[in-house]
Structures are given as structure tokens and as C-alpha cells.
Amino acid sequence: DSLVINGITFDSNNLSKSTIYSIIGPLGCDSVHSIEVEMLPLKTGVFTETICFGDSVIINGETYNGSNITGTETFTNIGKYRCDSVVDVSLVELSIKTGLYTDTICYGENVPINGTTYDSNNLTGIEVFQGVGVNNCDSIVNVNIVMLPLKLSVQNITLCHGDSYVFNGTTYDSTNLMGTEVFPNIGANNCDSTVLVNVNFLNEKVGYYADTICFEDSVTINGTVFNANNPSGSFAYQNIGTYGCDSTFLVDLTILPQKSSVINE
């Protein structure tokens, strides 16, 4: 600053001097004054701060960010003597915090990350975690989810007529020919495995023996004697053929009536 007294300018180059004031008082005498001016030192300061990537700070109306990290700001009329204060601004912008999250999930599963659900319809994305670390900066994480394909197989079962088969605790028979069985936690990733079950029933094996014999004759089949007193019956032959099915054998005899004769004497 500077000060003008009696036409004399006092500043940093001229802080003291005697000056004569003419025609002073009732008698018009001169007055001599010795003037000393004290100049206060320049008020300076330094503002340093560390900010997160992408953040900004406003100082004295000026915006400082990654594109404007240094500058000088003048604050006017500060303190008792209303002097100006000069502040050197220096910012440090931290580098962006980035990360990668990868995971492998089973078919049909999902994983929640930062409030977002990732599933078969949403396998990739970007998540922002706010206020992380010492400086409470945001962290950006790229998410990449790999979904394993569905584990699916088909189990075709052939059964004999009248039989049943228990698969994974479910009974399959003539009233339940198809189904879906799920085996949980199979393999390295502990995924579920789905098996489609199809049951095919073989036709009933039936044999038939029919004959006509005389009244007094007989036929022995499978150790059983068939005659006029026992003209019909059935046998069960077990474990016959490729699939080891039972076979039913029916016997039906026609017995001719007994011949009779009349002797006249």
C-alpha cells in the first residue's frame, strides 16, 4: 500500500520523512512534522490438499481439480488492518482406484455385488464403491462373471412288464414314466446336475399251449400233469431273455369225452 501526506507519497521505498506544513495556526507559522510509516509484512500462506481422482475444491471462488492443481489466490481486507493475504494453492490428485472382480457361478445362479444382481442376463458391469481407504476415495471395480453351462444328461431305462425302478429316491413304474432328477453340488464347482429320466416298458411275455387229448390221456408240462381233472393252468418262467424278464406260460387242454360202448348178450 501507499500513503500520501502533504503531497508526499509514503510506500515501501519511503517510510519516513520530515515535512513542513505552512501557515499553521492563528499566527501563520510553519509547523514541521517528522513522519514515520510502518509497513506490515506481506501476509502469505500455502494451501495444500490431496483430493481423490475426479474431485475438485473451490478456493476463493476458483475451482481447482486435476486440470488445475496450482494457483495463487488473494484474500482482501484480512485482519485488524484490513490487509490483503496471498495464498499459494497446491493440490495433489490421487490416481484412480480400479479393480477387477471375476467369478465363476453355476448355471441358474446369481451373485449380488454392491447392490447389483449378476446372473445369466447380466454377466458384466462396473461398480463404484464410495469412500474407500484412508482418503475416502471412490473405487471402480469391473465385474466379469462366467456362468457354467447347464449340466444335463438323459437316463433311458428299460423295464420288464410290471416292474419298477427307484432312481434318486423316486419310483418309476407304469404310472410314472418320465421325470427330472437334480443332483446337487456335483464336480469341482459344486454345481447341480440335472438328469432327465425316460422309462420304457417291454411288452408282457406270454406263451400259450393248447391241445386236444383223449379223456384218458394226459400231458406233462414243466413237471405238472394236465389231464381231464387238470385241463388248464399257468407257469411263470423267471429271468428270460436279454432283460431278464418273467414269462407267463398258459396251458389250456380240450378233453375229448370218454368213449363208451354197449354190449348186448
Protein Blocks (a to p, Z undefined) as FASTA:
>chain_A
ZZdeehiacdfklmbccdddeheajkopacdddddddddddddddddddddehiacdeeh
iacdfklmbccdddeheajkopacdddddddddddddddddddddehiacdeehiacdfk
lmbccdddehiajkopacdddddddddddddddddddddehiacdeehiacdfklmbccd
ddeheajkopacdddddddddddddddddddddfkbccdeehiacdfklmbccdddehea
jkopacdddddddddddddddddZZ
